[in-house]
Amino acid sequence: MTILSLQHFNLPIAPDGDKLAREFYVDLLGFEEIERPESIRHRSGGWFSVGSVNLHLTVQDPFVANKVGHPAFVVDDIIKLTQHLRDAGYEVSEDPTFIGFLRRTTYDPFGNRVELMQPEDMVQPEDMVQHKL
């Protein structure tokens, strides 16, 4: 018996949080909302996808943010994405490089932890100097 892949990751959102969720995951992180099965379309929340990553957001009431368990998204330009998130008002921490990845942590509008990672070998040398990476 072997696990072959991760099909999706589910994060909780607050009741009436659909608009905030779309602003963060679609507008800022670049996910695309995908259609859910007919049997659950009436529920709040949504399903989102980018590349091979599938994310489900589900209303949890009472709401409790997921501050420990978290997705770690591999991105192609961590510097630009960090600035994009900061420009939108989100705090982004610069975490230590780990297993060959530059890392950042932010929190979605609900307080769920979101890790961003970029392979060190994808970072341009001039960015390493300019941003003191």
C-alpha positions, 0 to 999 in steps of 0.5 A: 500500500502506497500513498500516491499523491495529495489530492487536496488540502482543506482549510477552515474559513469563518462564516460569511468569509467567502469574499475574503477567501476569494480576495486572498486565494484568487486575487493574491495567490493566483488560485482559480475557483473550480466548480464543486459537485452539485451535492455541495454547491449550496454550502459556503466555502469553495474549491480552488486550484492552481497547477497541481495544487487543490485547496478546499475552503470549508466554513467552520462554525464556531471558527478556529484558525489553523495556526499549526497545520498548514499548506506550504506552497512552492512558488516561482518568485517569493520576493515578488509574492512577498511584496504583493502580499505586503502591499495588500496589507498582509504581514509576511515573515522571513523564515530561515532557509530550510532543506534548500528552500527560501521560506516565508510565512503569512496568514490568510484573512482568517488567521490560517497559517500559509507557508510559501517556499521557493527552491534556492536554485530558482532565485536569481543571484542579483535578488540574493544580493539585493534582498540579502537572502 
